[in-house]
Amino acid sequence: MNGRKRIVALISGSGSNMEALAVACERGEIQASVVAVLADRDCSGLELAAARAIPTGRVEPKHFESREVWSEALRDAVMVHEPDLVVSAGFMRILSPVFVDAFAGRLINLHPALLPAFPGAHAVRDALAAGVRVTGSTVHFVDHLVDHGPIIMQVPVAVEPDDSEETLHERIKEAEHRMLVDACKMFIEGRVHLDAGRVLIER
């Protein structure tokens, strides 16, 4: 890999954020390579990864007797690739401590809201229902709580009067693509530091 850092992406859907990250790596914008894309189900993002010659795999919860056993299998599947960074990019599963602890300090999540507002699987819908004028997206380190952990970056996205969940989510994704690339670039360059539960970034 010519000394380049190694990134593993976890996805559940279209994989658009994973693809934005892979493209940035291929362009040399990030001195890393997406070395594997793993999913919890069959999804179109796996096809995107395969089209870019990125190794893919599925670790589906339905094939395991418990979430804990599944989390151990997922952990082992990721560890095979010796990642410097693990990116949960639209991965719609709660990760058990056994997984989180294995990649502590190098596991980040992308969430389509300005945390701590609107955690959970329906963040865009919840933001619309609440009538907020601004929502956005957050990149944060993963800890043992859902959509919680030290925040690395956030980007705001205005809510338009005629927005549907779909139109708002699409604009959030557009903003996320750039933010995720920037956050991963800073991490790979060693400019992201955890200090007593807060993130410090070297400029």
C-alpha positions as CSV (number, residue, x, y, z in Angstrom):
1,M,0.0,0.0,0.0
2,N,3.1,2.2,-0.2
3,G,2.8,3.4,3.4
4,R,-0.7,4.7,2.8
5,K,-3.1,4.5,5.8
6,R,-5.9,2.0,5.6
7,I,-9.6,2.8,5.9
8,V,-12.5,0.4,6.3
9,A,-16.0,1.7,5.7
10,L,-19.3,0.3,7.1
11,I,-22.4,0.9,5.1
12,S,-26.1,-0.2,4.9
13,G,-27.4,1.6,1.9
14,S,-26.4,3.6,-1.2
15,G,-22.8,4.1,-0.1
16,S,-22.6,7.7,-1.4
17,N,-20.5,8.9,1.5
18,M,-18.2,5.9,1.2
19,E,-17.8,6.6,-2.5
20,A,-16.9,10.2,-1.8
21,L,-14.3,9.0,0.6
22,A,-12.9,6.5,-1.9
23,V,-12.7,9.1,-4.6
24,A,-10.8,11.5,-2.4
25,C,-8.4,8.7,-1.5
26,E,-7.9,7.8,-5.2
27,R,-7.2,11.5,-6.1
28,G,-4.6,11.6,-3.4
29,E,-6.6,14.2,-1.4
30,I,-6.3,11.8,1.5
31,Q,-3.1,9.8,2.0
32,A,-5.1,6.6,2.6
33,S,-7.0,3.9,0.7
34,V,-10.4,2.4,1.4
35,V,-9.3,-1.2,1.7
36,A,-12.7,-2.8,2.4
37,V,-16.4,-2.0,2.5
38,L,-18.5,-4.1,4.8
39,A,-22.3,-4.1,5.1
40,D,-25.0,-5.6,7.3
41,R,-27.2,-6.4,4.3
42,D,-27.2,-6.6,0.6
43,C,-27.2,-2.9,-0.6
44,S,-26.3,-0.9,-3.6
45,G,-23.3,0.6,-1.9
46,L,-21.5,-2.8,-2.2
47,E,-21.9,-2.6,-5.9
48,L,-20.4,0.9,-5.9
49,A,-17.4,-0.4,-4.0
50,A,-17.0,-3.5,-6.2
51,A,-17.0,-1.2,-9.3
52,R,-14.1,0.6,-7.7
53,A,-12.3,-2.7,-7.1
54,I,-12.6,-2.3,-3.3
55,P,-13.0,-5.7,-1.5
56,T,-16.5,-6.0,0.0
57,G,-18.2,-8.3,2.5
58,R,-21.5,-8.8,4.3
59,V,-21.9,-9.6,8.0
60,E,-25.6,-10.0,8.4
61,P,-27.1,-10.0,11.9
62,K,-29.7,-12.6,10.9
63,H,-27.0,-15.2,10.6
64,F,-25.9,-14.8,14.3
65,E,-27.6,-15.9,17.5
66,S,-27.2,-12.5,19.2
67,R,-26.1,-8.9,18.6
68,E,-23.0,-9.6,20.7
69,V,-22.0,-12.6,18.6
70,W,-22.7,-10.6,15.4
71,S,-20.6,-7.7,16.8
72,E,-17.7,-10.0,17.4
73,A,-18.0,-11.4,13.9
74,L,-18.0,-7.9,12.4
75,R,-15.1,-6.9,14.6
76,D,-13.1,-9.9,13.3
77,A,-14.1,-9.1,9.7
78,V,-12.8,-5.5,10.0
79,M,-9.6,-6.5,11.9
80,V,-8.5,-8.7,9.0
81,H,-7.9,-5.5,7.0
82,E,-5.8,-3.9,9.7
83,P,-7.5,-0.5,9.5
84,D,-6.0,2.8,10.8
85,L,-9.5,4.2,10.6
86,V,-13.0,2.7,10.6
87,V,-15.8,4.8,9.2
88,S,-19.5,4.2,9.9
89,A,-21.0,5.9,6.9
90,G,-24.7,5.2,6.8
91,F,-24.4,2.0,8.8
92,M,-27.8,1.4,10.4
93,R,-26.8,-0.8,13.3
94,I,-25.9,-0.1,16.9
95,L,-22.3,-1.3,17.5
96,S,-21.7,-3.2,20.7
97,P,-18.9,-2.3,23.1
98,V,-17.0,-5.4,22.0
99,F,-16.7,-3.7,18.5
100,V,-16.3,-0.2,19.7
101,D,-13.5,-1.0,22.2
102,A,-11.6,-2.9,19.5
103,F,-11.2,0.3,17.5
104,A,-11.3,2.9,20.2
105,G,-9.9,6.2,19.0
106,R,-10.1,5.2,15.4
107,L,-13.8,4.6,14.9
108,I,-15.9,7.5,13.6
109,N,-19.6,7.8,12.7
110,L,-21.5,10.1,10.4
111,H,-24.9,11.3,11.6
112,P,-27.4,13.4,9.6
113,A,-28.1,15.9,12.4
114,L,-26.3,18.4,14.6
115,L,-25.8,16.2,17.6
116,P,-26.8,16.1,20.4
117,A,-30.0,17.1,18.6
118,F,-32.0,14.3,16.9
119,P,-30.0,11.1,17.6
120,G,-31.4,7.9,16.3
121,A,-32.4,6.4,12.9
122,H,-34.9,9.1,11.9
123,A,-32.9,12.2,12.4
124,V,-34.0,14.0,9.2
125,R,-37.6,13.2,9.8
126,D,-37.3,14.3,13.4
127,A,-35.7,17.6,12.5
128,L,-38.6,18.3,10.1
129,A,-41.2,17.4,12.7
130,A,-39.6,19.7,15.2
131,G,-39.7,22.6,12.8
132,V,-36.1,23.6,13.1
133,R,-34.7,26.1,10.6
134,V,-31.3,24.6,10.5
135,T,-30.1,21.0,10.8
136,G,-27.0,19.4,9.4
137,S,-24.5,16.6,10.0
138,T,-22.0,15.5,12.5
139,V,-18.8,13.4,12.4
140,H,-17.9,12.1,15.8
141,F,-15.9,9.4,17.6
142,V,-18.1,6.4,18.5
143,D,-18.5,5.5,22.2
144,H,-20.9,3.1,24.0
145,L,-23.9,5.3,23.6
146,V,-26.0,5.8,20.4
147,D,-25.1,8.7,18.2
148,H,-22.9,10.0,21.0
149,G,-19.2,10.6,21.5
150,P,-16.6,13.4,21.0
151,I,-17.5,15.6,18.0
152,I,-14.9,16.1,15.3
153,M,-16.8,18.3,12.8
154,Q,-20.3,19.6,12.1
155,V,-21.8,21.2,9.1
156,P,-25.1,23.2,9.1
157,V,-27.8,22.7,6.4
158,A,-30.8,25.1,6.2
159,V,-34.3,23.6,6.2
160,E,-36.4,25.0,3.3
161,P,-40.1,25.6,3.8
162,D,-41.0,23.0,1.1
163,D,-38.5,20.4,2.2
164,S,-39.6,16.7,2.4
165,E,-37.6,14.2,4.2
166,E,-36.1,13.1,0.9
167,T,-35.1,16.5,-0.4
168,L,-33.6,17.6,3.0
169,H,-31.7,14.3,3.3
170,E,-30.2,14.8,-0.2
171,R,-28.9,18.2,0.7
172,I,-27.5,16.9,4.0
173,K,-25.7,14.1,2.0
174,E,-24.1,16.7,-0.3
175,A,-22.7,18.5,2.7
176,E,-21.7,15.3,4.4
177,H,-19.5,14.2,1.4
178,R,-17.2,17.2,1.8
179,M,-17.2,17.1,5.6
180,L,-16.4,13.4,5.8
181,V,-13.5,13.8,3.5
182,D,-12.2,16.7,5.5
183,A,-12.5,14.9,8.8
184,C,-10.8,11.7,7.5
185,K,-8.0,13.8,5.9
186,M,-7.3,15.5,9.2
187,F,-7.4,12.2,11.1
188,I,-5.1,10.5,8.7
189,E,-2.7,13.4,8.9
190,G,-2.6,13.0,12.7
191,R,-4.3,16.4,13.4
192,V,-7.2,15.0,15.4
193,H,-6.6,14.5,19.1
194,L,-8.8,13.3,21.9
195,D,-8.3,15.1,25.2
196,A,-10.5,14.4,28.2
197,G,-13.5,13.6,26.0
198,R,-13.1,16.5,23.7
199,V,-11.6,16.7,20.2
200,L,-8.7,19.1,19.5
201,I,-7.8,19.7,15.9
202,E,-4.4,21.0,14.7
203,R,-4.9,23.6,12.0
